[in-house]
Amino acid sequence: MKQRYFLLLLGMTVTSLIVISSCRKINDATTLGKDLIPVVDNITTFDTTLDVEAYNGLFDNVTDTLKLSHSEEYFLGNIDAAHADPFFGTTDARLFLEMKPNFYKYFFIAAKDSMDLDSTVLVLDWKHTYGDSDVQQHVNVYEVDQSNDFRYDSAYRIRQNSFTYSNLLGSKTFAPSTLNDSVKAYLDTTANQLRIPLFSSFGNKLLKQFDSTGTSGPSSAYVSDSLFRTNFKGFALQSTQGKAVMGFNLSGANTKLALYFRYTKNGVRDTAVVYFTFTSLCASANYVIRNYSGKPIEAAQGGTSPDNMVYIQTQPGSYATLKIPGLSTVSNRLVHRAELIAEQVYDPSDTIFTVPTYLYLDAYDPSVSNFRTIPYDLSFDQTGSVNISTFGMSPLNTLDPFSNNVKQWKFNITRYVQHVLTRTEPNYDLRLFAPFFVEEKYRVPGTTTDNPSLFIINPSIVMGRVRLAGGTAGTQRMRLHIIYSKL
């Protein structure tokens, strides 16, 4: 997985050599120890199932402060009210970015009066589509208002609408399913592109009005990076209809502003294209709006009784608080395996709105008023790879009582449960969610040392949601299954 960088809390002190300062990677480690669990014979080895109380919750602007770096996948699209997710409502993902010349003073290969615009196209490097790729999207491209402070050296929250825009530069209506088609453009026949034609007035401004001959205004636009920004702040992209969101790689080779033109030089007429690109000196931002109005996830919030259904949506999204009160009353015994089991409740919409790549489980530690990794069971090796398989963040395939294909998660919290039974760890409230990354305290296995650490969990934001059975949902109910021997 690609290394990711974030503007996070500065001055974090790392007190253990095991805890490294870079982001933790996730890999699929080999599942260990399953063949070592003794058979339940009710003579020497027993099992029991404890009830789990689940309470739905929503992240907000205070609890979710996620910002994306330049290298992350950015999203654009709309799951609108007419095509809303039946459980999770609508999603509106807006994209903001700069594209600039690759050098300054910038100049074209011919004089202004010898160049004629052919077309101007904004191109984005497409990676993924989440949702229904056959429903038409309508994307508008605007110019970011000059009054905005849109900077390359700043990161912006995905829940915060920081920018205004009003000047429409172009638009396109298309089905996302066509984005993997090869294009047929001058000097460009690659696939995986979203190509949006822009108005000729904008292209002519870049071709004929912007210059490097003056000291202010359009005649100075190509003199330097700072002067270019004072003449053009960047693009704002917003979709007004659809049933999907699309992921783009801003740093990819297919992300560019293509300016096609004809020119005369030495009496010869020719065709050319120049590209403005997204570089490390370009600003970027993603703004994602979730609207749950009138949907089951909204109705499930704020209750005092455990919820029958649990609604988990990838960041920016939702979570569930899990309580296992019965664990505090279980006497000490030898725990061979303890699994928190969560199962998807089937709905036909699951084929379009698929589950998150990974779910994550952590614990709320009231002694520090913050969250921590599950003690002893979540670990990473010297390369920074998290034990994703043995901990159980990756879903398993199973059948529900009606023979529908569903996903199931089995979180291995054996060591933590053993410590609860020996009264060396509290019975924490747990949190189940689908974050892009988490930053929290990590217990180094075999020690009592806690260190602040950052873990990358899911490969991107936005994509994924799941409806799980709560602790009162019959045979699919969320539960803690323990295999043990008496002492």
ChimeraX attribute file (.defattr): number of C-alpha atoms within 10 A of each C-alpha:
attribute: neighborCount
match mode: 1-to-1
recipient: residues
	/A:1	9
	/A:2	8
	/A:3	11
	/A:4	15
	/A:5	14
	/A:6	15
	/A:7	12
	/A:8	12
	/A:9	7
	/A:10	6
	/A:11	6
	/A:12	11
	/A:13	10
	/A:14	14
	/A:15	12
	/A:16	11
	/A:17	8
	/A:18	14
	/A:19	21
	/A:20	15
	/A:21	14
	/A:22	14
	/A:23	19
	/A:24	24
	/A:25	21
	/A:26	20
	/A:27	14
	/A:28	13
	/A:29	13
	/A:30	10
	/A:31	12
	/A:32	9
	/A:33	10
	/A:34	10
	/A:35	7
	/A:36	9
	/A:37	13
	/A:38	15
	/A:39	12
	/A:40	13
	/A:41	9
	/A:42	10
	/A:43	8
	/A:44	12
	/A:45	17
	/A:46	17
	/A:47	17
	/A:48	10
	/A:49	14
	/A:50	17
	/A:51	18
	/A:52	24
	/A:53	22
	/A:54	27
	/A:55	25
	/A:56	26
	/A:57	22
	/A:58	18
	/A:59	13
	/A:60	12
	/A:61	12
	/A:62	7
	/A:63	8
	/A:64	16
	/A:65	15
	/A:66	22
	/A:67	21
	/A:68	21
	/A:69	17
	/A:70	24
	/A:71	15
	/A:72	21
	/A:73	21
	/A:74	28
	/A:75	28
	/A:76	23
	/A:77	29
	/A:78	28
	/A:79	27
	/A:80	20
	/A:81	16
	/A:82	11
	/A:83	17
	/A:84	19
	/A:85	21
	/A:86	16
	/A:87	18
	/A:88	25
	/A:89	21
	/A:90	22
	/A:91	24
	/A:92	22
	/A:93	24
	/A:94	23
	/A:95	21
	/A:96	23
	/A:97	22
	/A:98	27
	/A:99	24
	/A:100	22
	/A:101	19
	/A:102	13
	/A:103	12
	/A:104	14
	/A:105	15
	/A:106	16
	/A:107	16
	/A:108	10
	/A:109	11
	/A:110	13
	/A:111	13
	/A:112	15
	/A:113	9
	/A:114	12
	/A:115	22
	/A:116	16
	/A:117	20
	/A:118	15
	/A:119	18
	/A:120	27
	/A:121	20
	/A:122	23
	/A:123	21
	/A:124	22
	/A:125	22
	/A:126	25
	/A:127	17
	/A:128	19
	/A:129	19
	/A:130	20
	/A:131	26
	/A:132	19
	/A:133	21
	/A:134	14
	/A:135	17
	/A:136	17
	/A:137	23
	/A:138	17
	/A:139	22
	/A:140	18
	/A:141	24
	/A:142	21
	/A:143	22
	/A:144	24
	/A:145	18
	/A:146	16
	/A:147	11
	/A:148	13
	/A:149	13
	/A:150	24
	/A:151	17
	/A:152	16
	/A:153	10
	/A:154	13
	/A:155	19
	/A:156	21
	/A:157	17
	/A:158	25
	/A:159	20
	/A:160	16
	/A:161	14
	/A:162	15
	/A:163	16
	/A:164	14
	/A:165	17
	/A:166	11
	/A:167	13
	/A:168	17
	/A:169	20
	/A:170	20
	/A:171	19
	/A:172	16
	/A:173	15
	/A:174	17
	/A:175	16
	/A:176	25
	/A:177	13
	/A:178	14
	/A:179	21
	/A:180	15
	/A:181	13
	/A:182	13
	/A:183	15
	/A:184	10
	/A:185	9
	/A:186	10
	/A:187	8
	/A:188	10
	/A:189	10
	/A:190	13
	/A:191	16
	/A:192	19
	/A:193	21
	/A:194	24
	/A:195	22
	/A:196	21
	/A:197	18
	/A:198	23
	/A:199	15
	/A:200	16
	/A:201	12
	/A:202	16
	/A:203	21
	/A:204	19
	/A:205	12
	/A:206	18
	/A:207	21
	/A:208	17
	/A:209	15
	/A:210	23
	/A:211	23
	/A:212	19
	/A:213	13
	/A:214	13
	/A:215	12
	/A:216	13
	/A:217	14
	/A:218	22
	/A:219	17
	/A:220	20
	/A:221	27
	/A:222	25
	/A:223	22
	/A:224	15
	/A:225	18
	/A:226	10
	/A:227	18
	/A:228	22
	/A:229	19
	/A:230	15
	/A:231	17
	/A:232	19
	/A:233	23
	/A:234	22
	/A:235	22
	/A:236	26
	/A:237	24
	/A:238	20
	/A:239	23
	/A:240	15
	/A:241	20
	/A:242	29
	/A:243	27
	/A:244	30
	/A:245	26
	/A:246	23
	/A:247	23
	/A:248	23
	/A:249	19
	/A:250	25
	/A:251	18
	/A:252	16
	/A:253	12
	/A:254	22
	/A:255	23
	/A:256	24
	/A:257	25
	/A:258	20
	/A:259	21
	/A:260	20
	/A:261	19
	/A:262	16
	/A:263	19
	/A:264	16
	/A:265	12
	/A:266	6
	/A:267	7
	/A:268	7
	/A:269	11
	/A:270	11
	/A:271	14
	/A:272	15
	/A:273	16
	/A:274	15
	/A:275	19
	/A:276	17
	/A:277	22
	/A:278	23
	/A:279	18
	/A:280	12
	/A:281	14
	/A:282	20
	/A:283	24
	/A:284	27
	/A:285	28
	/A:286	25
	/A:287	23
	/A:288	23
	/A:289	17
	/A:290	16
	/A:291	16
	/A:292	18
	/A:293	13
	/A:294	12
	/A:295	16
	/A:296	16
	/A:297	23
	/A:298	18
	/A:299	12
	/A:300	17
	/A:301	14
	/A:302	12
	/A:303	11
	/A:304	7
	/A:305	9
	/A:306	19
	/A:307	21
	/A:308	19
	/A:309	23
	/A:310	29
	/A:311	29
	/A:312	27
	/A:313	24
	/A:314	24
	/A:315	26
	/A:316	24
	/A:317	24
	/A:318	22
	/A:319	25
	/A:320	21
	/A:321	21
	/A:322	23
	/A:323	19
	/A:324	19
	/A:325	15
	/A:326	13
	/A:327	16
	/A:328	14
	/A:329	9
	/A:330	12
	/A:331	12
	/A:332	16
	/A:333	14
	/A:334	14
	/A:335	22
	/A:336	20
	/A:337	21
	/A:338	23
	/A:339	20
	/A:340	21
	/A:341	19
	/A:342	25
	/A:343	27
	/A:344	27
	/A:345	22
	/A:346	20
	/A:347	13
	/A:348	8
	/A:349	12
	/A:350	18
	/A:351	11
	/A:352	15
	/A:353	20
	/A:354	14
	/A:355	22
	/A:356	24
	/A:357	17
	/A:358	20
	/A:359	26
	/A:360	23
	/A:361	23
	/A:362	21
	/A:363	21
	/A:364	18
	/A:365	17
	/A:366	11
	/A:367	6
	/A:368	9
	/A:369	8
	/A:370	11
	/A:371	20
	/A:372	25
	/A:373	24
	/A:374	23
	/A:375	23
	/A:376	19
	/A:377	20
	/A:378	24
	/A:379	19
	/A:380	20
	/A:381	12
	/A:382	10
	/A:383	11
	/A:384	19
	/A:385	18
	/A:386	22
	/A:387	21
	/A:388	24
	/A:389	19
	/A:390	22
	/A:391	23
	/A:392	24
	/A:393	23
	/A:394	19
	/A:395	21
	/A:396	12
	/A:397	11
	/A:398	15
	/A:399	14
	/A:400	17
	/A:401	9
	/A:402	7
	/A:403	9
	/A:404	13
	/A:405	14
	/A:406	18
	/A:407	20
	/A:408	22
	/A:409	24
	/A:410	22
	/A:411	25
	/A:412	23
	/A:413	23
	/A:414	21
	/A:415	17
	/A:416	20
	/A:417	27
	/A:418	20
	/A:419	17
	/A:420	20
	/A:421	20
	/A:422	14
	/A:423	13
	/A:424	11
	/A:425	13
	/A:426	15
	/A:427	21
	/A:428	20
	/A:429	17
	/A:430	20
	/A:431	21
	/A:432	21
	/A:433	23
	/A:434	30
	/A:435	28
	/A:436	19
	/A:437	19
	/A:438	21
	/A:439	16
	/A:440	18
	/A:441	21
	/A:442	22
	/A:443	22
	/A:444	19
	/A:445	14
	/A:446	8
	/A:447	8
	/A:448	9
	/A:449	12
	/A:450	19
	/A:451	18
	/A:452	17
	/A:453	22
	/A:454	21
	/A:455	21
	/A:456	20
	/A:457	21
	/A:458	23
	/A:459	17
	/A:460	21
	/A:461	25
	/A:462	25
	/A:463	26
	/A:464	24
	/A:465	25
	/A:466	25
	/A:467	21
	/A:468	23
	/A:469	25
	/A:470	29
	/A:471	27
	/A:472	18
	/A:473	14
	/A:474	10
	/A:475	12
	/A:476	19
	/A:477	22
	/A:478	28
	/A:479	24
	/A:480	24
	/A:481	19
	/A:482	20
	/A:483	21
	/A:484	23
	/A:485	18
	/A:486	12
	/A:487	8
